[in-house]
């Protein structure tokens, strides 16, 4: 897994790619796929926000 060296957490770049792929699948998929992946996308958005804020704070 791609990690940030000083934090040991998931890389924001990896998380962004995963979120974009999930959103593409939600847009292109049928209703069953949309209902299944929407909670996962919401969790990814919050996780991305936490990782991004932590990464920014740790650089200053």
VMD Tcl script that draws the C-alpha trace (Angstrom):
set ca {
  {0.00 0.00 0.00}
  {1.18 3.53 -0.71}
  {1.98 5.32 2.55}
  {3.25 8.67 3.73}
  {6.67 8.15 5.28}
  {6.29 10.32 8.37}
  {2.65 9.48 9.14}
  {2.40 5.84 8.16}
  {-1.07 6.49 6.80}
  {-2.74 6.06 3.42}
  {-1.41 8.44 0.78}
  {-3.79 11.21 -0.35}
  {-2.91 10.41 -3.97}
  {-3.92 6.75 -3.55}
  {-7.09 7.79 -1.73}
  {-7.96 10.29 -4.48}
  {-7.59 7.67 -7.21}
  {-9.71 5.22 -5.22}
  {-12.39 7.88 -4.65}
  {-12.48 8.86 -8.34}
  {-12.83 5.21 -9.39}
  {-15.63 4.71 -6.89}
  {-17.47 7.82 -8.11}
  {-17.12 6.71 -11.74}
  {-18.59 3.32 -10.85}
  {-21.48 5.03 -9.06}
  {-22.21 7.22 -12.08}
  {-21.96 4.43 -14.66}
  {-23.50 1.62 -12.64}
  {-27.07 0.52 -12.26}
  {-29.23 1.23 -9.20}
  {-27.97 -1.81 -7.28}
  {-24.33 -0.71 -7.69}
  {-25.21 2.89 -6.77}
  {-26.92 1.82 -3.55}
  {-24.03 -0.48 -2.67}
  {-21.17 1.97 -3.33}
  {-22.67 5.25 -2.08}
  {-21.87 4.60 1.63}
  {-18.36 3.52 0.66}
  {-17.88 6.77 -1.30}
  {-19.09 8.84 1.66}
  {-16.62 7.10 3.97}
  {-13.83 7.69 1.43}
  {-14.67 11.41 1.29}
  {-14.42 11.74 5.07}
  {-11.25 9.65 5.18}
  {-9.73 11.79 2.43}
  {-10.58 14.97 4.34}
  {-8.98 13.64 7.53}
  {-5.82 12.47 5.74}
  {-5.51 15.73 3.80}
  {-5.89 17.90 6.91}
  {-3.44 15.73 8.86}
  {-0.94 15.90 6.02}
  {-1.21 19.69 5.79}
  {-0.91 20.18 9.56}
  {2.11 17.88 9.81}
  {4.00 19.90 7.18}
  {3.77 23.13 9.20}
}
mol new
graphics top color blue
foreach p $ca { graphics top sphere $p radius 0.5 }
foreach p [lrange $ca 0 end-1] q [lrange $ca 1 end] { graphics top cylinder $p $q radius 0.2 }
display resetview
